[in-house]
Amino acid sequence: MRRSVAVLKISLQVPASFELYRGAQFLLRFRLNRITLRRQYHALASLFSHLRRLLFPSISDIKPMRRLSKADIAKLPLVNENIREDDQQLQTVVSILQQPKGTVPFIIFGPPGTGKTSAVVESIFQLLNRDPRFKILACTPSNAAADLLVERLSAGGLDANQLFRLNAYSRYEEDISEDVQAYSVFQKRAKLLAFRVVLSTCSSAGFLQMENFPVGHFSHIIIDEAAQAEEPLALIPIAAFSNEDTNVILAGDPHQLGPVIKSSAASDAGLGKSYLERLMRISKIYGLDTQAGKTIVYLQRNRRSHGAIIAWPNRYLYEDIMRAHASADVSRLLLQSDVLPKKGFPLVFHGIKGRERRTRHSPSYLNILEASVVRDYCLKLTQDNEHKIYEEEIGVIAPYKAQVRTIRELLKLAKLGDVSVGSVEQFQGQERKVIIFATTRSNSEVDKRRAMGFLQNRRRMNVAITRAQALLIVVGDPEVLGKDELWRTFLNYACLRGGWTGKMLTWKSKEEVHVPGYEVIPRPGGVVYGESCVDGKSEKIYRYSSD
């Protein structure tokens, strides 16, 4: 029996005085950095009774809102005037301003491209303008998301005397952009207390507790990308600084990437569900039919993508509530591109029967033939003088690190090194005019779990296919992808709308695809959408709401 062995390569720098000689043996120990875990444990151990309204809110915890008149709303001096054109974004800002002290958490639920971060940033500006005593702690699960908030707030006019970006000691300076570094100069505790806005990751907020920041110092605690944070992580800033008057605001989308839980036992126990998602399941508090504008706002206008790109996730994940409002100059840019099987429909599924394999010392998968197809699409797009696309306007997503490396190497050889290539996680929150999703897997496994791996994760799928503004290209093996019910509906959508090329589907059924946990409701005025697509011929099955 052949046994695979994983090899870890390490570069070790030692001082010149360290004696090295051939044949010497050294013992290396790797220790888990337990700082974040300790902060999570501490947060859970320090949950006081007044936090019940934040953790387990009830109807009685909802306090009457201080209503702004229409005249006051019309006179609001918005930093981003585009907010005024979006009813839901404006409602978000107004609702946050109207929240009384010590009410239940307020949720900003935003599907892809609907401007969650824009609403958060504008809300911060308006809170600062409303009361000079307000101080805000804004946290995110990742450094990238926190840095983005710094860039947006600084662009809106906050200077280094008002805004402080708290970084972990372990973060390398070269990983921080110069713009963000200007807001990251460490200050003495007295100076830290004077900042009106402090930005950090949820974990790094624990440092402020070490500096003995008083409970209740921040009038508002905001967590952006809250759906990505496991609940104990989100509770670090909340447990440390909330008192009876503190207001908590959560922004996120539980249909996109969630918390990364490596322990199956922890996942089974519920830690795979974020704080935001758990609260949203309390329908009496966060029901859109009764509480919209009071405790929750559902952003609906997608300003990123062409309507045909978001039509499928809109139906299966967002109950057809999203509305396409992307700029025509961008979203319609490639409707006549030669890469499209059908002009006017900016989505391509390229069916291919490649061969997946693993590298010698890695469990990760790669697919050379598929990577070559991706390279060819990048060449065609960048060489098309009539519908010119630049390298930096293309993003390539692959679910496996080995495939990411393979595509990068091929693009580098093709002198296309400025094309962004990365995992789904790396593209969360990003967008490109063109997105190419290389699904990678191609095998003969009968078992769906073994055949598809990461591709079964529907949140990953949602993120990958909603980053595109003007053109989405998905490259994959339809036989493998079709093992999953949700993927099968996507394949049918691409085929029946004319966006198919390459290897065709192999199934034919006159019945709708039943997707566990998803309900497709026939609605009038849609386009015909169905299950069957063989040899390029489609059979009409049921209606699908279009853009």
Buried (B, 14 or more C-beta within 10 A) or exposed (E): EEEEEEEEEEEEEEEEEEEEEEEEEEEEEEEEEEBBEEBBEBBEEEBEEBBEBBBEBEEEBBEEBEEBEEEEBEEBEBBBEEBBEBEBBBBBBBBBBBBEEBBBBBBBBBBBBBBBBBBBBBBBBBBBEEEEEBBBBBBBBBBBBBBBBBBBBBEEEBEBEBBBBBBBEEEEEEEBEEEBEBBBEEEEEEEBBEBBBBBBBBBBBBBBBEEEBEBEBBBBBBBBBBBBBBBBBBBBBBBBBBBEEBBBBBBBBBBBBBBEBEEEEEBEEEBBBBBBBBBBEBEEBBEBEEBBBBBBBBBBBBBBBBBBBBBBBBBBBBEBBBBBBBEEEBBBBBBEBEBBBBEEBBBBBBBBBBEBEEEEEBEBBBBEEBBBBBBBBBBEBBEBEEBEBEBEBBBBBBBBBBBBBBBBEBBEEBEBEEBBBBBBBBBBBBBBBBBBBBBBBBBEBEEBEEBBBBBBBBBBBBBBBBBBBBBBBBBBBBBBBBBBBBBBBBBBBBBBBBBBBBBBBEBEBEEBBEBEEBEBEEEEEBEBBBBBBBEEEBBEBBBBBBB
